[in-house]
Amino acid sequence: MKKTLGLILFSFFYSAYLQANNLDLAKASLEAKNYSQSLKALQTITKQDPANIEALYYLSLNHYLVGNYEEMIRLGVKAYTKDHTLAKTVRQYANNENFGADVKIGLFRKIRLAKQIRNELYFVLQSEPDNVNAHYALGYYYILTPYLLSGSVKKSLYHINYLADFDIKRAYPIYSAYYRKIKDSENFLNNLSQWHKEHPDDWNAVVELSRHEQTSNPEKSYELLTNWLQSNTNDVDDAQAIYQIGRLAATTGDYLKEGETSLLQYLELPENVDNPEPKWAHYRLSMIYQHLKEMSKAQEHITKALEIDPKNSEFLKLKAKL
């Protein structure tokens, strides 16, 4: 009996060891763009453990990078609906490692891919009608795809309401996107105020409310951002708060020196990779220097923005004004 139990335990731990090694090999292979090797390592894992979330997501990423979008979506949805939090972590890791892919379920705007995502999500709901991750993605799907014009916005609200019954905190940002899309300013503000009241430590609520207040109440917008920086220590969210102070200054013409300092600081942060990209910080700095009548610095930063993204229409418009 003891011998049998020992063999079972050895088999279990050895299998886990092999899976970890194969996952490390797959990550390294993806980074090195050796997609056949990463595919082989990941398929070895999923053959032994079909529900391995990390392996499913990296396998989805592998298919994305070689252009096999159908398998990318099928596997990505499968992983996403099983564990939203871990799937999100895997996506962030992939982005930070510069794999050049962002497998965000529900956010594809190409109609063919969007339809397939929708179909895969409904397939999940057939067997798991209470899967909140699927409802979350479908709530965004009907907001972000062109089907809004054909009356499908009501389908979005159905999924958001379903999600809210289970997890109101995750529902708040989709409600905001929904009310913004249908131009319902009263419900948009009511939802935003309630969201921030119930979750003052939620960065997404802070930034939404701050951006809403920028034009009508820049003092309140600035206060929200500075209070956040004083009371939180999340590096990625702090980087976004620093950027938003610069955006506030560039957009309103208020707090210009604070905005300048913030954006220059932002450009030095390692967390600025896509929160947003540095080109936007240069663009906002150019706007700030235009407010300050420091035209040589304005030219310097819009030139840097255009070096990164030479066809950006907003950058080109600002360049033409200088």
Summary of the structure (lengths in Angstrom):
residues: 322
radius of gyration: 22.9
end to end distance: 82.5
largest distance: 83.6
contacts: 1018
relative contact order: 0.04
helix: 80%
strand: 0%
